[in-house]
Amino acid sequence: MSILDDLRKSVIDGELNVTQNQVHQALAENIPPEKILTDGLIAAMSEVGRLFENGEFYVPEMLISARAMKGGLAILRPQLAAANIKAIGKVVIGTVQGDLHDIGKNLVGMMLEGTGFEVIDLGVDVSPEKYVAAVKENLPDLIGLSALLTTTMPRMKDIILALQAAGLRDRVKVMIGGAPVTEQYAKNIGADIYAPDAASAAQRARQSLQG
């Protein structure tokens, strides 16, 4: 097995220290940073997403794998910057105003990073005004809105209306998700993408950039 095979396995198995050591080793073997990213970390997270969709992985396993990936990415990021390797896109994510739940949002962020996105995380209890300011400042391709409570779901529509009022709605795609959120609700409020879980969020975000 090559070092990249080992790296993929350690990410899938959620072995943080092993993953970081293998990224160092791959760099020492003069494997290009972009290849370590795509054939190692991103390939591993694609497999994690597949395992989740097939019911072989659950949220805890995904979180552990994503943390290992993030640990490897932290070592790789300066090398990618030095090699002028750009992210495939930029995403601003957050949990909407009035909602303090962050596990799902954090997992979506890690899966997006594992797919090759640059992620700006606004945290929890994020107001429409803060989303508008973040879109103006960061010029993302996509924003992600998370809500775990039925009482905070209407804030998602408020954010879309705030983007429209600021003249920014056409410049960014809106992805929503969370336990009470449905595909129909996404259509009703004018969101572009509905994601039922973190694996599909990363997959659909990537697809949205391709067409």
C-alpha positions in Angstrom: 0.0 0.0 0.0 1.2 3.5 -0.8 1.2 6.3 1.8 -1.9 7.8 0.2 -3.7 4.5 0.7 -2.6 4.5 4.3 -3.7 8.2 4.7 -7.2 7.4 3.3 -7.6 4.5 5.7 -6.5 6.5 8.7 -9.0 9.3 7.9 -11.8 6.8 7.4 -10.8 5.1 10.7 -10.7 8.5 12.4 -7.1 8.2 13.6 -6.1 11.9 14.1 -2.5 11.5 15.1 -1.8 8.8 12.5 -3.4 11.0 9.8 -1.2 14.0 10.7 1.9 11.8 10.7 1.0 10.4 7.3 0.5 13.9 5.8 4.0 14.8 7.1 5.3 11.6 5.6 3.6 12.2 2.2 5.1 15.7 2.1 8.5 14.2 3.0 8.2 11.8 0.0 7.7 14.9 -2.2 4.1 14.0 -3.1 2.5 17.3 -4.4 0.2 18.9 -1.8 -2.7 18.9 -4.2 -2.4 15.2 -4.7 -2.3 14.6 -1.0 -5.5 16.7 -0.7 -7.4 15.1 -3.6 -6.2 11.5 -3.5 -5.9 11.4 0.3 -8.1 13.6 2.3 -10.9 14.4 -0.1 -11.1 10.8 -1.4 -11.3 9.6 2.2 -14.2 11.9 3.0 -16.0 10.9 -0.2 -15.8 7.3 1.1 -17.0 8.4 4.6 -20.0 10.1 2.9 -20.8 6.9 1.0 -20.6 4.8 4.1 -22.9 7.2 5.9 -25.5 7.1 3.0 -25.3 3.3 3.1 -26.0 3.2 6.8 -22.6 1.8 7.7 -21.4 5.0 9.4 -23.4 7.2 11.7 -22.9 10.8 12.9 -20.3 9.8 15.6 -18.1 8.0 13.0 -18.5 10.9 10.6 -17.4 13.4 13.2 -14.3 11.3 14.2 -13.3 10.9 10.5 -13.9 14.6 9.8 -11.7 15.6 12.8 -8.9 13.4 11.5 -9.3 15.0 8.0 -9.3 18.5 9.6 -6.1 17.6 11.5 -4.4 16.5 8.3 -5.7 19.6 6.4 -4.2 21.9 9.0 -0.7 20.6 8.2 -1.4 20.6 4.5 -3.0 24.1 4.2 0.3 26.1 4.3 1.7 23.8 1.6 -1.4 24.3 -0.6 -1.2 28.1 -0.1 2.5 28.0 -1.1 1.7 26.0 -4.2 -1.1 28.4 -5.0 -3.8 25.7 -4.8 -7.2 27.3 -4.6 -10.3 25.9 -2.9 -13.0 24.7 -5.3 -15.3 27.3 -3.8 -16.2 29.4 -0.7 -19.0 28.7 1.7 -20.3 30.8 4.6 -22.2 28.6 7.2 -24.0 29.3 10.4 -27.0 28.3 12.7 -29.8 30.8 12.3 -30.8 33.4 14.8 -32.4 32.1 18.0 -30.9 28.6 17.5 -27.8 27.5 19.5 -27.4 24.0 18.1 -24.0 23.5 16.4 -23.2 19.8 16.0 -24.9 19.4 12.7 -23.6 22.7 11.4 -20.0 21.8 12.5 -20.2 18.5 10.7 -21.5 20.1 7.5 -18.5 22.5 7.8 -16.0 19.7 8.1 -17.5 17.7 5.3 -17.4 20.8 3.1 -13.8 21.3 3.9 -13.2 17.6 3.2 -14.7 18.2 -0.2 -12.3 21.0 -1.0 -14.3 24.1 0.0 -13.0 27.1 2.0 -15.4 27.4 4.9 -16.2 30.5 6.9 -18.2 29.5 10.0 -20.3 32.3 11.6 -21.2 30.2 14.6 -24.7 30.0 16.1 -27.5 32.5 16.6 -26.6 34.3 13.4 -28.8 37.2 12.4 -29.8 38.0 8.8 -27.7 41.2 9.0 -24.7 39.1 9.9 -25.2 36.8 6.9 -25.6 39.9 4.6 -22.3 41.4 6.0 -20.5 38.1 5.6 -21.6 37.8 2.0 -20.5 41.3 1.2 -17.1 40.7 2.9 -16.3 37.2 1.7 -18.1 36.9 -1.6 -18.9 33.2 -1.1 -20.3 30.9 -3.8 -22.8 29.5 -1.3 -24.3 30.1 2.2 -25.4 27.3 4.4 -28.3 27.9 7.0 -28.9 25.4 9.7 -31.8 25.1 12.1 -32.7 22.4 14.6 -35.9 23.9 15.9 -39.2 24.4 14.1 -39.5 27.8 15.9 -36.2 29.1 14.3 -36.9 27.7 10.8 -38.6 31.0 9.7 -35.3 32.8 10.2 -34.1 31.0 7.0 -36.7 32.9 5.0 -35.7 36.2 6.8 -32.1 35.7 5.6 -33.1 35.1 2.0 -35.3 38.3 2.1 -32.4 40.2 3.7 -30.1 39.1 0.8 -32.8 40.2 -1.7 -33.1 43.6 0.0 -29.3 44.0 -0.1 -29.2 43.1 -3.8 -27.1 40.1 -3.1 -29.5 37.2 -3.7 -28.5 36.5 -7.3 -24.8 36.4 -6.3 -25.0 33.5 -3.9 -26.7 30.1 -3.7 -28.5 29.3 -0.5 -28.4 25.8 1.1 -30.6 24.9 4.1 -30.8 21.9 6.4 -31.5 20.6 9.9 -33.8 18.1 11.6 -37.2 19.8 10.9 -36.3 21.1 7.5 -37.7 19.5 4.3 -37.2 19.7 0.6 -40.7 21.3 0.3 -39.8 23.9 2.9 -36.7 24.8 0.9 -38.8 25.3 -2.2 -41.4 27.3 -0.3 -38.8 29.9 1.0 -36.8 30.0 -2.3 -33.7 28.2 -1.2 -31.5 26.7 -3.9 -30.4 23.5 -2.2 -31.8 21.3 0.5 -29.5 18.9 2.3 -30.9 16.2 4.7 -27.4 15.5 6.2 -23.8 16.5 6.1 -22.7 14.0 3.5 -25.3 15.2 1.0 -24.6 18.9 1.9 -21.0 18.5 0.7 -22.1 16.5 -2.4 -24.9 18.9 -3.4 -22.7 22.0 -2.7 -20.1 20.6 -5.1 -22.7 19.8 -7.7 -24.2 23.3 -7.5 -20.8 24.8 -8.6 -20.7 22.4 -11.6 -24.0 23.5 -13.0 
